[in-house]
């Protein structure tokens, strides 16, 4: 007969954290939320750590280049959805990597013999208003000048005018020498009141641009998550079907980490996918999942996963449990997998982070998930509400909402996420098409959420996530205790007007 697990499958809503001793150092400004994103060996550091323990879900309605840019600026990572063509996904990755780089390779270049019409067409195509003018029109040709929006008037100037007649020539440009630090480059920008600074080598060949706006953006976003080249960090979702074609294209586009997107990760298909990726390039970082128990975690850990996602059927738009009868309460799943991760670390000296995916309803559930052992959280509904998500903002029944649909819905048609190695398509849905209340800008909402987490950590007497896991005391609550925790036995005033 089947193995029966007597333990109740529990959700975050059934737990509370018991306060600990709050010391004088336990203030929100002292709290760090930095967490490992990928595995590392004892005594070493992970190749990527997040500055906040949030990543956005691999979903059409959540994670595109816009969300990836916004979240990386706040210290998290987006996994750009994979249910699109390889070319389109790679294009999104490139857009994120080009957005903020400190030293930016010039992606808009012409020769002096090009025309104003060429400049206008290039700006329309690339979105870049600063054009490097090199002897051969390449990003690393000999720099002869620069064209910006201040050098021409599209509505009045002759479109056939040669670039050489209106560009700012090299003789009038302030330039930086290749090898200077970003700090030195920014000082030159500020001292000379520049918007951009070309960086050239000893042969006069263009290497990079440094932009004033990047410096200002960094000051406004001190937690932004950057790679070794000062570019925003970005992830991407992949599947177990076309990984041999998709992964090389994403790596070429500059992706920092990929994650296999599946509702059930305890699968030989995931093992084969991980093995292929590591054989292709052992430096490519790949997350796997989703799993809900010890066996699932160990299977993916031994397969070579760099992190493991936990959760089946707990997402707000996911109907896997009611359609197929598989899954587990998110809290119970997370607790078991976290214990398996810690035992694996003690046995092997290799720490494999776990990501809690699904089951978050209230902000305090995030703190509970982190206290229960999650290194970071993947969320869809939370991020779908913001301006930066790719869906439409709509007025429905007098309220502003944004569209939000599951990857297993007919709308997404992402059947590869539910691949069992058989037929190409499925006959039933595992996700719904819905709305979520519109919430405004990501930055503003995220500040409130992170403030709550930091405040709770201070009440627990901890100022980092490792201590939150190791020192927290968590208690089960009864149904009446849950009622007691909200406003009760009063008439709440209507404060909306």
N, C-alpha and C positions, 0 to 999 in steps of 0.2 A: 504494500500500500504506500501511498505518498507519505513523505516526511511531514509531520505536522509540527509547526513551531507555535508553542503555546503563548509566547510573548506577544502582547498586543502591539500592533503596528501603529506607532504614534506620530502625531504632527507637532509642529512648533507651538501651536496654540495650546498644547497641553502642558507646557513647561513655563517656569519663571526662574530668573536668576536671583539667588539670595545675596544681599549686599555683604561686602567685606569691609575691612577697616580702610577708611579713606585717610591717607596721610597727606602731609602738606605738599608733597610732590605730585599728588594726584589732581592736577588741574588740566583742563582740556588742551591748553597750549603745550603741555608736556607730552601729550599722547601721540604716539606714532602708530600708523596703520599700515606700515610697510609689511609686505608678505611675499614669500617665494611664489613664483608662477610655475617654475619648472624644477625638475629634480636636481639634487646635488649630493655630493658625498660628504660624510662627516668631516668637519674642519675646513670645508670649502664653501664658496658662495655660489648661489644659482646664477646661471647666465642671464636670467631676467627676473627681476623682482618688481612687483607693482607697488606704487606709493599709496594706493587705496585698494582694499580687497574686493574690487568690483570689476567684472567683465560683462559685456553685453552679449545677449544670446545670438546664436547663429540663425537669424531669421530675416526673411525679406522685409518684414514690417518693423524691424529694429535696427539692424546693423549694416549700414552702407558707409561710404567714405565720410559723409557728414557726421554721423554718430561717432565714427572712429576718431576723427579729428577732435571733436568736442570732448570725448571721454579721455583720450590720451593727454589732452591739455590739463585735465584734472588729476591725472595720475593712474588711470585705469587702462584697460585694453578692450577694444572691440574685435570680435571675430566676424569679419565680413561674410555674409551669407554665401553659401556655395551653390544654391539652387538657381544658378544662372550660368551663362556660357563661361568658359575658361577665360576668354578674351575680356569679357566685361568685368569679371572678378579681378583679373590682373590689372585692368585699368583703374579700378577703385583703389587697389593697393598702391599703385604708383601715385595716385592723387594724394594719398595720405603721406607717403614718404617725401613728396615734393613740397608739401605744405609748409613745413617748418624744418629748416635744416641748419641754421647758423651759417655754415658755409654751403651755399646752394649752387649746385651745378646749373649752368645756364641752359634752359630748355627752350629759349626763344632767341634765335640767332639768324642774322641775315648778312649780306655783303653790302658794301657801299653802292654797288650797281643795282641793287633792288630798288623798288619804288615805294612810295607812300601807300599805294594800293596793297602791296605785299605786307607792309607793316600792319595795316588795318586787318587784313585777312589773317595774319599770324596771331594777332591779339584775340580775334574772334575765335580762332581755333584752340589756342592754348590757355587763354584767360590771363596771360602775363602782359603787363604794360611796360616792363623794362626789357628792351631788346639789345642783346650784345651784338655789335657790328664787328665781325672778324673778317680776315682776308679771304677766307673760304666758306664763311657762313656756318662753321661748325662750332660746337660748344668750347673747343679748346684751340681754336685758331688764333692767329696773332690779332690782338685787340686793336682796332682802329678807331672805335668810338662807341657811343651808347645813344639809343633813342628812347625817350620816355614820352609820356603824354603831354609834357610841357613843350615838346619840340615841334608840334604840328597842330593844326586845326582841321579836323576831318571834314567839316562842312564848308570850309573856304579854300583850303590849299589844293593845288593841282595834284590829283591822284597819281599822275605819272612823274611827279618830281622824284629825282634820284635821292636815295638815302644820304649820300655823301654831301648833298646840298643843305640838309637840315639837321643832321646828327650833331651831337656834341663830340668833337674830335678828341682823340686821346690826349693831345697837347693841353686841352682845357679840363681834363678829368683829374680828380684826386683818386689815386689808386693805392692799394695795399700790396705788399710783396708776399708772395707765397711762403708760408711758414709762420706768419704772425699768428698770435693767439686770437680767439674770438673776442676776448676782452680788449686787446689792442685795437682790433678792427672797429669795435663799437666806440672806442674813445675817439678814433679818427672821424667816425660818422658824426659824433656829437660836436667835436671841436670845429668841424667844417660845415655843420648844419646840412648834412647830406641825407637823402632818402635811401641811397644805396652806395655800396663801395665795391668796385671791381677788384678782384684779386688776380694778379698776374705773376708769372714766373720770370726768371732771369732772361728768357728769350722773348718776353713781351706777350706770351700766349695766355689767353684767358683761362683761369682755373675755376673761379667761383665768383658769386656775388654774396655780399653780406647786406641784409636789409634792416633799416631802422625798425620797421614794424615787428620783426622777429624779436628784437631786443625788448621792445615794449610788451609784446605778448608774453615773453618769459617772465618779466617783472610782474605781470598780472596773474600769471599761472606758475607759481614757484614749485608746484608738485608735478608739473608736466613730465611725462614718461618719455625719455629720449634714448635712442640707441647710441653706439659709439661715435656716430657721425653727426650727432645732434639732431637727428630726425625723429619724428614721432614714431612710437612703437605701434605696430598693427598686427593683428592675427587674421586668420582666414579659416573658414569651415571647408572640409573636404568630405568625400564619401568613399565607400568601398568599391566603387565601380570604375571611375575614370581617374584614379589617383596617379597612375603612371604618366598620364598626359597633364593633369592639373597641377600636381606638386612642382615639377620643374618650371612651369610657367609662373607660378606664384613666387618661387624662390628667385627667379630672374627679375620679377617685379619688385622684389625687396621685402617680402613678408618676413616677419620675425618669428612667428610660431603658427603652426596649423593645428587644427583639432578635428578629429573624425566626428562627424555629426550623425548620431544614431540614437533612436529611442531605446535600443537594447545593445549594449556594448560587449556583453559576455558572449563573444562570437569569434569563430575561427576567421571570419572575413576581416575583422579588425586586426587580429594577430598577423595575418598575411599583409595587410596594408602597412602596419608598423614596420614589419621586416623589410618590405620593399623600400620604404622611405629611408630607413637606416642604412640599407645597402646602397641606395642611390647616393646619399650623403649623410654620414653619421652626425653631422653638425645641425641638420634640420631638426627642430624641436617639434614634437607632435604630442598632443593630448589625445586621450581616448575615453570611451564611455558611451552610454551611461550604465552604471552598475548599482546594485543596492545591497550587496553583501560581501563578506570576506572573500569568498571564492572568486567572485567577479573581479574584485580589486587585484588579488594575487595573480590572476590570469593575465591581466593587462600589464601589471608591474613587471612580470617575468618576460612578457613579450617585448618590453622596452619602452613603454609609454613614459613620457616626461611629466605628465600629470594625469589624474583620473577624475572624471566627472561622476557625481553621485546623484541618482534620482531617476525614477521611472514613473511617469503618470501624474506628477505633482504640479505641473505647470497650469496656470489659470486657463489656458486655451487647449490643454491636452485632455483627450478623452480615451487614452490608451487603456486605463483601468476598466472603464465601463464597457469598452468595446472588446477587449481581449482578456480581462480578468487577471492581468499581471501588474506587478508594481509593489510598492511598499511605502508606508508612511515615511515622509522625508526625514523626520527626526530620528526614528529608529534606524533607518538605512545609514544615515550619516554617522551616528554613534558607533555602529558596528564597523563601518569602513575605516573610520578614524582610528579605532583600536587596532585594526589589521595593519594600517599604515605605520603606526608606532612600533608594532611588533616586527614588522618588516625592516624598519630602520635599525632597531636594536640588533637584529640578526645579520643584516647585510651591510650596515653603515651607509645605506643609500636612502635618502629622504625623498619620497615621491608625494608632492602636494596633492591635496584633493579639493575639488571644486564642488560646492553644493549648488545643484541646478534644479530649481523648482521649489514650490511650497511656501514661498515668501508672500505673506499677505500684508502684515504690518511691519513698520520699520524695526520694531524691537525683535522681530523674528530674525532679522539679519544678525543682530548681536548674539542671539541664542545659537544660530548656526555657527558663528565663529567660535563661540565658547564650547560648542560640542565637538569642535575639531576641524571645521572647514578652514582651509588656508585662504580661500577667496570664494566669492559668490558669483554665479552667472544668473543674470536676470533679464527677462523679456518685457513683461508688463510694466515694470518700473520705468524702463527707459522708453518704451513705446509712447508714453504720455507727453514726451517733451518735444519742443520745436525741432530739435535736431534729428528726430527719427524721420524716416523717409516717407511716411504716410500722410494722407490728407487730413487737414484740420477741418472739421465739419460742424454745423449747427444742427443738432438733433433734439427735438422736443424742448427747445429753449436752452439747451446746454451745449457748450463746445466740447467736442470729443475728437479723438483720433482713431483711425482704423487700426485694427490689430488682429492678425490671423495666424493660425498655427502652420508650421511647416508640413504637418500631416493633413491639412485641409485641402479640399479640391481647388481652392484658390491658389495655393502655393504649388500644388502638384509636385511636391518634393518626395516622390515615392522612394528615392534612393536612401532617404533617412531611415526608412523602415524596411530596408533590404534584408531578406533572409536567404539570399543566394539563389532564389528561384526565378519566378516570372518577372518580367520587366515592370509590370504595373500591379497595383493592388485594387481590390474591389470595394474597399470601405475606408472611411476617413478615421484619422486618429487625432484630428485637431479641428477647431471651429473657427469661424469668421466672426469677428466681434468689434466692439468699440471699447475704448478706455477713456475716462475723463481726461480732458486736456489739462496740463499742469503748468505750461510755460517753459522757461529756459532750464536746461539741464543744470547749469552752474548754480542757479539760485536754489533749486530743489535739493541738489546734492549737498549743498552747504548745510541745509537743515538736517538731512538724514545723517550726515557724518557727525554733526553736532550732537545728535541723540546718542549715537554709538559711543562717542568719546565721553559723554556725560555718564552713560551707564558703566563704562569701564572705570571711570573715576570712583563711582559708587561701589564697584567691586574691589577697589584698592589696587588696580593695575594700570599700567600706562603703555603696554605693548601687547600684541596679539598672542605672543607665546605665553606670557603670564596669564592672559585671559583664559587660554586653554588649560593651563596647568593648575591654576589656582581657583577657578570659578566653582561655585557650588550651585547646582541646578536641582530644582524640585518639581515633581509632578503636581498638577493642580486639579481640583475637582471642577465639575461643571458649575457648581454654585460659586466656587472661588473665582472663576472666570467672570461671572456676573458681578461679583463684588469688586472686581478690578476696574470696572467702568463706572461712569456716573450712574447713580441709582438712588431711588427714594427722594428725588428732587424733580422740580419742573425746570428744565434747562431753558435759559433765555435764548431767544432767536437773535443772534448778534450779526446776522448777515446784512442787515440794513443799516 
